[in-house]
């Protein structure tokens, strides 16, 4: 589930599904979209902190749910719907008028990494790690790829997406994926202090600056995300994806064709 807390001038969105390592189901994706909409309307909230409970920030998409989708007769249409829902979430974050601060203490994988990259600022701990393991499941990181290229450049994107590397908190800080590295017990507090610092500026100025960064300097990001979403949906309909998802559910190594 997704929980909301408010300590003005910040609002906090918590991913709270520790039993699945905070994997995002389709229902939770909709809850996240609604949560950002709620804080959009709340004038007392000047920045939003995106965080999670448990030892994992977000393990990505709910692959057990995805396996069920792969068994449907009209699975391609459902994959397109899922891709559209994910795109709606990521684009809503990029267009959200207030700064989003990701507070990461644990692994951010796949869609979890996309959430971090769609945030404007990132506070993390040494326990944090970042990876895009989609190929291990026969899938394509269609949404992560353009966001990684936008935030960190093509070389870092290739290293993580093609090199199958996991980047720890220290390394993520060195390559500027993470802006602040703090102890685990201070990750939310540091993000909240940052929100207070942001709130000392003019709200209109902050909003226009974020729009400048994400929609003008990053003018091709939305187009690339749409393309990535289409590739992701197509990739989900392949035999490799069916095998990877079945292997995940059965807790065995995949045997790709």
Buried (B, 14 or more C-beta within 10 A) or exposed (E): EBEBEBEEBBBBBBBBBEEBBBBBBBEBBBBBBEBBEBBBEBEEBBBBBBBBBBEBBBBBBBBEBBBBBBEEEEBBEBBBEBBBBBBBBBBBBBBBEBBBBBBBBBBBBBBBBBBBBBBBBBBBBBBBBBBBBBBBBBBBBBBBBBBBBBBBEEEBBEBBBEEEEBBBBEBBBEBEBBBBBBEEEBBBEBBBBBBBEBBEEEBEEBBEBBBEEBEEEBEEBBEBBBBBBBBBBBBBBBEBBBBBBBBBBEEEEBEBE
